[in-house]
Structures are given as C-alpha cells and as structure tokens.
Amino acid sequence: MKELKHTIDLETYIVNDLKSDEDIKLYLNSSLKDYLEDGDFNSFYHALEIVIKAKDTISGFAQKIGMSRTHLYSIFKSEKEPKFSTIAKIFQELGYELEVA
C-alpha cells in the first residue's frame, strides 16, 4: 500500500478544527446528544479529551483541575468512570456550564 504524505488522523483534524468557543459548544452538545441517544459514554469521554486538547494539553489541564494526568487519561480510555462532580469540574475549567434545557 502506498503511504500518503501530508495526511493527519481524524482526531488531529477535529482538534485543529475546533477554533472557537462556539465550535466547541456545538461539538460537545452533539456528543452529549449522541450519548443520550445511544448510551455510548465512551464516545462522550473521547469528545471531552478532544476539546481539552483543542484548548490546552492534557497535563496542563489535569493540573488546573487538581487531577493527575494518568487519572484523566484513564477516564478517556474508559478504564475509570468519573463521578458527576469530575465531569462538572471539567466543564467548569473549560469555561462551560451544564444546564437543563
């Protein structure tokens, strides 16, 4: 198979595409809606990881919320299920609110 030059993976593309807060809000809302429809929380965790990478590094973000980088990655890899308070803390540090609409 011929190797393609100048290609990036989908995650990198999405991270680079999330430039504005409005883009990020739309992406997170879409991911949350998908979770509510299909119950795949792993996909939502992955969306949070992508948003964090668009705004910061995982290490820097983990430090800001008082969590180890390893623990944050274990959430993203679905090795640990976070408490609701952890999800709320992530949203708060990202600058977003959780609300019922």
C-alpha positions as CSV (number, residue, x, y, z in Angstrom):
1,M,0.0,0.0,0.0
2,K,1.3,3.4,-0.9
3,E,2.0,5.7,2.0
4,L,0.1,9.0,1.8
5,K,2.1,12.1,2.5
6,H,0.6,15.1,4.3
7,T,-2.2,13.2,6.0
8,I,-3.5,13.6,9.6
9,D,-5.7,11.3,11.6
10,L,-9.3,12.3,12.3
11,E,-8.7,13.3,15.9
12,T,-6.0,15.7,15.0
13,Y,-8.2,17.1,12.3
14,I,-11.0,17.7,14.8
15,V,-8.6,19.2,17.4
16,N,-7.3,21.6,14.8
17,D,-10.8,22.5,13.6
18,L,-12.2,23.4,17.0
19,K,-11.1,27.0,16.9
20,S,-13.9,29.0,18.6
21,D,-15.9,28.5,21.7
22,E,-19.0,28.3,19.5
23,D,-17.4,25.4,17.6
24,I,-16.5,23.6,20.8
25,K,-20.0,24.1,22.3
26,L,-21.6,22.6,19.1
27,Y,-19.2,19.7,19.2
28,L,-19.8,19.0,22.9
29,N,-23.6,19.4,22.6
30,S,-23.6,17.0,19.6
31,S,-21.5,14.5,21.5
32,L,-23.8,14.7,24.5
33,K,-26.9,14.2,22.4
34,D,-25.3,11.2,20.8
35,Y,-24.7,9.8,24.3
36,L,-28.3,10.3,25.3
37,E,-29.4,8.5,22.1
38,D,-27.0,5.6,22.0
39,G,-25.7,5.3,25.6
40,D,-22.1,5.3,24.5
41,F,-20.5,7.3,27.2
42,N,-17.0,6.3,25.9
43,S,-17.6,8.4,22.8
44,F,-18.6,11.4,25.0
45,Y,-15.4,10.9,27.1
46,H,-13.4,11.0,23.9
47,A,-15.1,14.2,22.8
48,L,-14.1,15.8,26.1
49,E,-10.5,14.7,25.5
50,I,-10.5,16.2,22.0
51,V,-11.9,19.5,23.4
52,I,-9.3,19.6,26.1
53,K,-6.6,19.1,23.5
54,A,-8.0,21.9,21.4
55,K,-7.8,24.3,24.4
56,D,-4.8,23.0,26.4
57,T,-2.5,20.0,26.9
58,I,-3.9,17.1,28.9
59,S,-1.1,17.5,31.5
60,G,-1.8,21.2,31.9
61,F,-5.5,20.7,32.1
62,A,-5.2,18.0,34.7
63,Q,-3.0,20.2,36.8
64,K,-5.6,23.0,36.6
65,I,-8.4,20.8,37.9
66,G,-6.2,19.1,40.6
67,M,-6.2,15.7,39.0
68,S,-3.3,13.6,37.8
69,R,-2.7,13.3,34.1
70,T,-2.9,9.5,34.5
71,H,-6.3,9.6,36.1
72,L,-7.6,11.9,33.4
73,Y,-6.3,9.5,30.7
74,S,-7.9,6.6,32.5
75,I,-11.3,8.3,32.2
76,F,-10.7,9.0,28.5
77,K,-9.8,5.3,27.9
78,S,-12.9,4.2,29.8
79,E,-10.8,2.5,32.4
80,K,-12.4,4.5,35.2
81,E,-15.9,6.1,35.2
82,P,-15.8,9.6,36.6
83,K,-18.0,11.0,39.2
84,F,-20.5,13.6,38.1
85,S,-18.5,16.2,40.1
86,T,-15.5,15.4,37.9
87,I,-17.4,16.0,34.7
88,A,-18.8,19.2,36.2
89,K,-15.2,20.3,37.2
90,I,-14.0,19.6,33.6
91,F,-16.8,21.6,32.1
92,Q,-16.2,24.5,34.6
93,E,-12.5,24.6,33.8
94,L,-13.3,24.6,30.0
95,G,-15.5,27.6,30.7
96,Y,-18.9,25.9,30.1
97,E,-21.9,25.3,32.2
98,L,-24.1,22.2,32.4
99,E,-27.7,23.1,32.4
100,V,-31.1,21.5,31.7
101,A,-32.8,23.0,28.7
